[in-house]
Amino acid sequence: MPPCRIHGKQSVNLALTVLEITAPVFLLGAAGFGWVRLGYDYPVQFVTRLAMTFAVPCLIFSALVTAEIEPAALLSLGLATALAYAVAAALVLGLLRLTGQNLRAFWAPLTFGNTGNLGLPLALFAFGDAGLGLAVVVFAIMAIAMFTFGLWMVAGAANPLRVVKEPILWASVLGVAFLSLDITPPEVAMNALGLMGQLAIPLMLLTLGAAVARLKPAGALPAIGLSLAKLAIGLAAALLAVWTLGLTGLPASVLILQMVTPVGVTSYLLAERYRQAPEAVAGLVVLSTLLAIAVLPVTLSFLIGS
């Protein structure tokens, strides 16, 4: 068989693999979107609180405890994640100052991506349980940074006590501790935690679609430019962190995937709460999410094919 035909078959197989990974994610998001558009009630705040208080912490803890991750690899990924977000924050700050954009409105949304609603499902479907275990590390660090530094970006003041109260923090700390000490909780406890954790991904995807359906975006043209800038900055920050710390293999792929996720709904909720151009931020959420439908499959094709 000629080499070109072999290459063509491999390309088709890769495209089908990427479609199998991304289709369930976007279909569940579309289901939440359609539910709201059909006029059915969807209590976004309640479901989000349920997910972030119970389901996601259980998912994080059970994924970390059962993950086959060496403590050294865990530390490297944590450091690379922190570096990537620090670089992204600096690049976004420079961009906003250069273009004269509203700093308090756009700094956090363009720095922190949707590593929960989109990043965790994509990592699970693309890389299995091992990818999910790594992805929750990135997500946990992002969530902690979002509710400290990110809150300061939007409100002009941070609230460290809020982070201490977040179940995600304690689930992450306990999960890393159990993993490092090679401690496995009783099977009945793991079954209960695993069952609750299974709620997290479908809940987050449905909620993402429902939340996007209710947004009233403004300024589509600027939002397109800023969405493209966020993608480029996230990718550049991830590649720099990977190169600087010598991250390779699956941890590097997971970090890159998480850093190119679109603007999260949490950014809109913060903008709404502190009255920092909420409609403009809503435009970012919508446009960057639509952009992700095209960008994330391409990104996955490179990560899987490499």
Secondary structure, 3 states (H helix, E strand, C coil): CCHHHHHHHHHHHHHHHHHHHHHHHHHHHHHHHHHHHCCCCCCHHHHHHHHHHHHHHHHHHHHHHHCCCCHHHHHHHHHHHHHHHHHHHHHHHHHHHHHCCCHHHHHHHHHCECHHHHHHHHHHHHHHHHHHHHHHHHHHHHHHHHHHHHHHHHHCCCCHHHHHCCHHHHHHHHHHHHHHCCCCCCHHHHHHHHHHHCCHHHHHHHHHHHHHHHCCCCCHHHHHHHHHHHHHHHHHHHHHHHHHHCCCHHHHHHHHHHHCCCECHHHHHHHHHCCCCHHHHHHHHHHHHHHHHHHHHHHHHHHHHC
